[in-house]
Amino acid sequence: MFNLLADAAAAPTQNLWQTVMMIGVAVVFFYFILWRPEKKRRKAMETKRSSMQKGDQVTAMGIIGKVVKIDDATVTITTGGDTKIEMLKAAITDVTPASAK
């Protein structure tokens, strides 16, 4: 009878450690599967945006245009004809250098 009471008292401690270990494994999983690749992708896109030059083709929100003017936080693009659009650099999702064409 005393053995049953001793086993029952030890079980919650073991379950607590199992829970802590599972949470730790989940955090490590999310770091390597979700957060780390997203951080790399964001850093690569920021590098592309900072290396943007006049004449490069950019895509932002489905709008494709060529860079006409670059400021600190904004970019002016032309989409054809006399149409010019000023947008934030952060809105640009793809940059194709003019030399790549």
N, CA, C and O atoms as a DFTB+ gen file, in Angstrom:
404 C
 N C O
     1  1       0.808      -1.182       0.000
     2  2       0.000       0.000       0.000
     3  2       0.860       1.257       0.000
     4  3       0.545       2.233      -0.680
     5  1       1.944       1.226       0.765
     6  2       2.819       2.391       0.793
     7  2       3.524       2.586      -0.547
     8  3       3.844       3.711      -0.931
     9  1       3.762       1.489      -1.251
    10  2       4.392       1.597      -2.568
    11  2       3.477       2.324      -3.558
    12  3       3.956       3.104      -4.381
    13  1       2.189       2.080      -3.487
    14  2       1.242       2.757      -4.368
    15  2       1.201       4.253      -4.090
    16  3       1.128       5.057      -5.019
    17  1       1.248       4.628      -2.820
    18  2       1.257       6.047      -2.465
    19  2       2.546       6.719      -2.929
    20  3       2.519       7.862      -3.384
    21  1       3.661       6.025      -2.817
    22  2       4.949       6.581      -3.251
    23  2       4.963       6.760      -4.768
    24  3       5.458       7.770      -5.269
    25  1       4.424       5.789      -5.496
    26  2       4.364       5.904      -6.961
    27  2       3.446       7.047      -7.388
    28  3       3.748       7.763      -8.343
    29  1       2.346       7.216      -6.696
    30  2       1.401       8.282      -7.029
    31  2       2.013       9.652      -6.761
    32  3       1.739      10.602      -7.493
    33  1       2.828       9.764      -5.732
    34  2       3.465      11.041      -5.410
    35  2       4.563      11.372      -6.408
    36  3       4.795      12.551      -6.675
    37  1       5.242      10.394      -6.963
    38  2       6.340      10.628      -7.906
    39  2       5.826      10.951      -9.305
    40  3       6.532      11.607     -10.071
    41  1       4.652      10.526      -9.653
    42  2       4.121      10.700     -11.001
    43  2       3.950      12.160     -11.415
    44  3       4.328      12.495     -12.537
    45  1       3.407      13.050     -10.585
    46  2       3.253      14.438     -11.028
    47  2       4.582      15.117     -11.353
    48  3       4.635      15.928     -12.278
    49  1       5.638      14.818     -10.633
    50  2       6.949      15.404     -10.920
    51  2       7.445      14.945     -12.283
    52  3       7.975      15.741     -13.059
    53  1       7.275      13.679     -12.568
    54  2       7.699      13.155     -13.855
    55  2       6.876      13.790     -14.979
    56  3       7.436      14.131     -16.020
    57  1       5.597      13.953     -14.802
    58  2       4.753      14.575     -15.818
    59  2       5.125      16.036     -16.028
    60  3       5.067      16.533     -17.153
    61  1       5.505      16.728     -14.962
    62  2       5.927      18.117     -15.077
    63  2       7.174      18.217     -15.946
    64  3       7.252      19.082     -16.818
    65  1       8.144      17.347     -15.718
    66  2       9.370      17.378     -16.531
    67  2       9.087      17.026     -17.986
    68  3       9.681      17.603     -18.897
    69  1       8.192      16.090     -18.198
    70  2       7.823      15.745     -19.571
    71  2       7.163      16.934     -20.265
    72  3       7.425      17.192     -21.440
    73  1       6.323      17.644     -19.555
    74  2       5.666      18.820     -20.118
    75  2       6.679      19.903     -20.450
    76  3       6.622      20.503     -21.524
    77  1       7.604      20.156     -19.535
    78  2       8.643      21.162     -19.767
    79  2       9.503      20.771     -20.963
    80  3       9.847      21.625     -21.781
    81  1       9.850      19.507     -21.074
    82  2      10.666      19.039     -22.204
    83  2       9.904      19.189     -23.523
    84  3      10.494      19.586     -24.528
    85  1       8.626      18.883     -23.537
    86  2       7.838      19.009     -24.763
    87  2       7.713      20.469     -25.184
    88  3       7.767      20.777     -26.375
    89  1       7.548      21.367     -24.223
    90  2       7.495      22.793     -24.547
    91  2       8.836      23.244     -25.110
    92  3       8.883      24.005     -26.076
    93  1       9.925      22.776     -24.508
    94  2      11.263      23.111     -25.014
    95  2      11.480      22.604     -26.431
    96  3      12.031      23.319     -27.268
    97  1      11.058      21.390     -26.704
    98  2      11.187      20.826     -28.051
    99  2      10.348      21.634     -29.039
   100  3      10.784      21.877     -30.164
   101  1       9.156      22.049     -28.633
   102  2       8.295      22.844     -29.515
   103  2       8.927      24.193     -29.826
   104  3       8.868      24.650     -30.967
   105  1       9.530      24.837     -28.830
   106  2      10.186      26.129     -29.053
   107  2      11.355      25.972     -30.019
   108  3      11.515      26.784     -30.931
   109  1      12.166      24.946     -29.831
   110  2      13.295      24.698     -30.739
   111  2      12.784      24.405     -32.145
   112  3      13.351      24.894     -33.121
   113  1      11.730      23.620     -32.259
   114  2      11.133      23.302     -33.553
   115  2      10.676      24.573     -34.266
   116  3      10.995      24.782     -35.437
   117  1       9.929      25.421     -33.559
   118  2       9.453      26.664     -34.169
   119  2      10.607      27.569     -34.565
   120  3      10.535      28.242     -35.593
   121  1      11.661      27.600     -33.775
   122  2      12.805      28.450     -34.105
   123  2      13.435      28.012     -35.423
   124  3      13.642      28.835     -36.314
   125  1      13.739      26.724     -35.552
   126  2      14.444      26.253     -36.744
   127  2      13.540      26.114     -37.966
   128  3      14.017      26.245     -39.094
   129  1      12.274      25.857     -37.775
   130  2      11.381      25.651     -38.911
   131  2      10.703      26.946     -39.362
   132  3      10.470      27.120     -40.558
   133  1      10.385      27.844     -38.456
   134  2       9.635      29.043     -38.820
   135  2      10.433      30.333     -38.691
   136  3      10.583      31.059     -39.674
   137  1      10.940      30.632     -37.520
   138  2      11.526      31.946     -37.268
   139  2      12.845      32.159     -37.987
   140  3      13.054      33.217     -38.580
   141  1      13.727      31.199     -37.951
   142  2      15.051      31.361     -38.567
   143  2      14.970      31.539     -40.082
   144  3      15.586      32.470     -40.600
   145  1      14.244      30.697     -40.821
   146  2      14.136      30.919     -42.272
   147  2      13.475      32.254     -42.619
   148  3      13.862      32.903     -43.591
   149  1      12.484      32.663     -41.834
   150  2      11.826      33.942     -42.093
   151  2      12.795      35.098     -41.883
   152  3      12.777      36.072     -42.635
   153  1      13.631      34.994     -40.874
   154  2      14.626      36.039     -40.612
   155  2      15.631      36.117     -41.764
   156  3      16.015      37.211     -42.177
   157  1      16.054      34.968     -42.281
   158  2      16.978      34.949     -43.424
   159  2      16.327      35.559     -44.661
   160  3      16.961      36.327     -45.385
   161  1      15.062      35.218     -44.905
   162  2      14.355      35.744     -46.070
   163  2      14.195      37.258     -45.964
   164  3      14.381      37.979     -46.944
   165  1      13.851      37.729     -44.778
   166  2      13.675      39.166     -44.561
   167  2      14.993      39.915     -44.749
   168  3      15.016      41.002     -45.326
   169  1      16.084      39.333     -44.264
   170  2      17.399      39.963     -44.405
   171  2      17.819      40.005     -45.881
   172  3      18.377      41.006     -46.331
   173  1      17.558      38.939     -46.633
   174  2      17.895      38.911     -48.058
   175  2      17.089      39.953     -48.829
   176  3      17.625      40.609     -49.722
   177  1      15.809      40.111     -48.496
   178  2      14.981      41.109     -49.180
   179  2      15.440      42.513     -48.839
   180  3      15.425      43.390     -49.702
   181  1      15.847      42.746     -47.601
   182  2      16.351      44.063     -47.206
   183  2      17.643      44.384     -47.957
   184  3      17.873      45.537     -48.323
   185  1      18.480      43.387     -48.187
   186  2      19.705      43.583     -48.966
   187  2      19.368      43.954     -50.405
   188  3      19.999      44.840     -50.982
   189  1      18.372      43.277     -50.989
   190  2      17.938      43.610     -52.354
   191  2      17.419      45.037     -52.437
   192  3      17.743      45.771     -53.370
   193  1      16.610      45.426     -51.453
   194  2      16.047      46.782     -51.458
   195  2      17.134      47.841     -51.328
   196  3      17.064      48.888     -51.972
   197  1      18.132      47.574     -50.502
   198  2      19.181      48.578     -50.297
   199  2      20.119      48.678     -51.499
   200  3      20.773      49.705     -51.678
   201  1      20.196      47.637     -52.324
   202  2      21.072      47.672     -53.498
   203  2      20.324      48.103     -54.762
   204  3      20.881      48.045     -55.858
   205  1      19.081      48.531     -54.618
   206  2      18.269      48.969     -55.744
   207  2      18.877      50.207     -56.405
   208  3      19.396      51.092     -55.724
   209  1      18.810      50.261     -57.736
   210  2      19.346      51.394     -58.489
   211  2      18.314      51.846     -59.519
   212  3      17.337      51.148     -59.788
   213  1      18.549      53.024     -60.086
   214  2      17.666      53.510     -61.148
   215  2      17.700      52.533     -62.313
   216  3      18.759      52.016     -62.668
   217  1      16.548      52.285     -62.901
   218  2      16.448      51.386     -64.040
   219  2      16.099      49.955     -63.662
   220  3      15.726      49.169     -64.533
   221  1      16.210      49.593     -62.387
   222  2      15.849      48.245     -61.952
   223  2      14.337      48.060     -62.043
   224  3      13.573      49.006     -61.850
   225  1      13.919      46.842     -62.335
   226  2      12.495      46.532     -62.372
   227  2      12.086      46.036     -60.990
   228  3      12.745      45.169     -60.416
   229  1      11.001      46.585     -60.458
   230  2      10.529      46.203     -59.131
   231  2       9.066      45.787     -59.196
   232  3       8.325      46.185     -60.095
   233  1       8.672      44.981     -58.225
   234  2       7.284      44.573     -58.071
   235  2       6.840      44.954     -56.671
   236  3       7.527      44.672     -55.690
   237  1       5.689      45.594     -56.589
   238  2       5.120      45.963     -55.294
   239  2       3.610      45.875     -55.384
   240  3       2.991      46.573     -56.188
   241  1       3.012      45.022     -54.568
   242  2       1.554      44.869     -54.523
   243  2       0.974      44.555     -55.896
   244  3      -0.131      44.998     -56.212
   245  1       1.693      43.806     -56.709
   246  2       1.221      43.446     -58.036
   247  2       1.523      44.471     -59.105
   248  3       1.226      44.237     -60.277
   249  1       2.100      45.596     -58.740
   250  2       2.449      46.643     -59.702
   251  2       3.902      46.439     -60.117
   252  3       4.787      46.333     -59.268
   253  1       4.140      46.383     -61.419
   254  2       5.490      46.208     -61.950
   255  2       5.915      47.516     -62.585
   256  3       5.171      48.109     -63.366
   257  1       7.110      47.962     -62.249
   258  2       7.595      49.216     -62.812
   259  2       9.101      49.316     -62.751
   260  3       9.775      48.456     -62.184
   261  1       9.626      50.390     -63.348
   262  2      11.063      50.649     -63.334
   263  2      11.353      51.801     -62.388
   264  3      10.607      52.778     -62.327
   265  1      12.448      51.672     -61.654
   266  2      12.826      52.686     -60.677
   267  2      13.299      53.942     -61.394
   268  3      14.153      53.884     -62.279
   269  1      12.727      55.085     -60.996
   270  2      13.096      56.377     -61.566
   271  2      13.889      57.193     -60.551
   272  3      14.861      57.864     -60.901
   273  1      13.463      57.127     -59.291
   274  2      14.073      57.945     -58.246
   275  2      14.057      57.170     -56.932
   276  3      13.080      56.493     -56.613
   277  1      15.153      57.275     -56.171
   278  2      15.254      56.588     -54.888
   279  2      15.553      57.616     -53.803
   280  3      16.514      58.379     -53.906
   281  1      14.720      57.631     -52.760
   282  2      14.952      58.465     -51.583
   283  2      15.278      57.550     -50.404
   284  3      15.451      56.343     -50.574
   285  1      15.359      58.130     -49.214
   286  2      15.679      57.332     -48.031
   287  2      14.641      56.247     -47.762
   288  3      14.998      55.086     -47.559
   289  1      13.382      56.606     -47.759
   290  2      12.329      55.655     -47.412
   291  2      11.378      55.359     -48.561
   292  3      10.564      54.441     -48.459
   293  1      11.463      56.116     -49.655
   294  2      10.523      55.932     -50.759
   295  2      11.249      55.691     -52.075
   296  3      12.434      55.986     -52.225
   297  1      10.498      55.146     -53.016
   298  2      10.987      54.887     -54.370
   299  2       9.910      55.372     -55.331
   300  3       8.723      55.127     -55.115
   301  1      10.322      56.058     -56.389
   302  2       9.387      56.463     -57.432
   303  2       9.614      55.555     -58.627
   304  3      10.739      55.402     -59.102
   305  1       8.522      54.948     -59.110
   306  2       8.629      54.051     -60.262
   307  2       7.737      54.569     -61.376
   308  3       6.792      55.320     -61.139
   309  1       8.055      54.154     -62.594
   310  2       7.208      54.442     -63.741
   311  2       6.658      53.112     -64.235
   312  3       7.382      52.122     -64.336
   313  1       5.366      53.107     -64.542
   314  2       4.718      51.878     -64.979
   315  2       4.431      51.880     -66.472
   316  3       3.830      50.943     -66.996
   317  1       4.853      52.912     -67.140
   318  2       4.626      53.028     -68.572
   319  2       4.034      54.385     -68.888
   320  3       3.204      54.901     -68.140
   321  1       4.460      54.954     -69.989
   322  2       3.963      56.282     -70.339
   323  2       4.470      57.315     -69.347
   324  3       5.639      57.302     -68.962
   325  1       3.581      58.206     -68.938
   326  2       3.945      59.255     -67.986
   327  2       3.506      58.927     -66.561
   328  3       3.558      59.794     -65.689
   329  1       3.086      57.716     -66.317
   330  2       2.597      57.334     -64.996
   331  2       3.763      57.094     -64.047
   332  3       4.622      56.248     -64.295
   333  1       3.777      57.857     -62.953
   334  2       4.795      57.675     -61.918
   335  2       4.092      57.414     -60.599
   336  3       3.099      58.065     -60.273
   337  1       4.613      56.461     -59.846
   338  2       4.036      56.099     -58.556
   339  2       5.142      56.157     -57.510
   340  3       6.221      55.594     -57.693
   341  1       4.855      56.851     -56.408
   342  2       5.803      56.889     -55.291
   343  2       5.314      55.900     -54.240
   344  3       4.147      55.927     -53.849
   345  1       6.214      55.025     -53.783
   346  2       5.833      54.030     -52.782
   347  2       6.954      53.838     -51.774
   348  3       8.096      54.227     -52.016
   349  1       6.621      53.243     -50.660
   350  2       7.608      52.955     -49.633
   351  2       8.515      51.819     -50.080
   352  3       8.073      50.889     -50.754
   353  1       9.786      51.902     -49.700
   354  2      10.718      50.820     -50.022
   355  2      10.262      49.504     -49.396
   356  3      10.432      48.438     -49.986
   357  1       9.690      49.585     -48.211
   358  2       9.257      48.376     -47.510
   359  2       8.143      47.636     -48.249
   360  3       7.935      46.448     -48.005
   361  1       7.423      48.314     -49.147
   362  2       6.332      47.680     -49.890
   363  2       6.833      46.866     -51.073
   364  3       6.083      46.063     -51.628
   365  1       8.077      47.057     -51.468
   366  2       8.623      46.363     -52.638
   367  2       8.901      44.911     -52.279
   368  3       9.564      44.619     -51.284
   369  1       8.381      44.001     -53.107
   370  2       8.506      42.577     -52.827
   371  2       9.510      41.863     -53.713
   372  3       9.923      40.748     -53.394
   373  1       9.917      42.481     -54.828
   374  2      10.899      41.846     -55.708
   375  2      11.671      42.921     -56.456
   376  3      11.110      43.941     -56.859
   377  1      12.970      42.678     -56.637
   378  2      13.837      43.601     -57.371
   379  2      14.598      42.794     -58.411
   380  3      15.267      41.815     -58.081
   381  1      14.492      43.215     -59.687
   382  2      15.258      42.597     -60.765
   383  2      16.206      43.655     -61.308
   384  3      15.756      44.647     -61.882
   385  1      17.508      43.462     -61.136
   386  2      18.461      44.469     -61.626
   387  2      18.340      44.673     -63.130
   388  3      18.010      43.743     -63.866
   389  1      18.607      45.894     -63.581
   390  2      18.526      46.215     -65.008
   391  2      19.525      45.394     -65.804
   392  3      19.272      45.082     -66.968
   393  1      20.646      45.040     -65.211
   394  2      21.668      44.264     -65.913
   395  2      21.262      42.808     -66.097
   396  3      21.874      42.106     -66.902
   397  1      20.252      42.331     -65.379
   398  2      19.815      40.937     -65.485
   399  2      18.969      40.682     -66.719
   400  3      18.760      39.529     -67.096
   401  1      18.486      41.728     -67.346
   402  2      17.628      41.552     -68.526
   403  2      18.430      41.326     -69.741
   404  3      17.874      41.158     -70.826
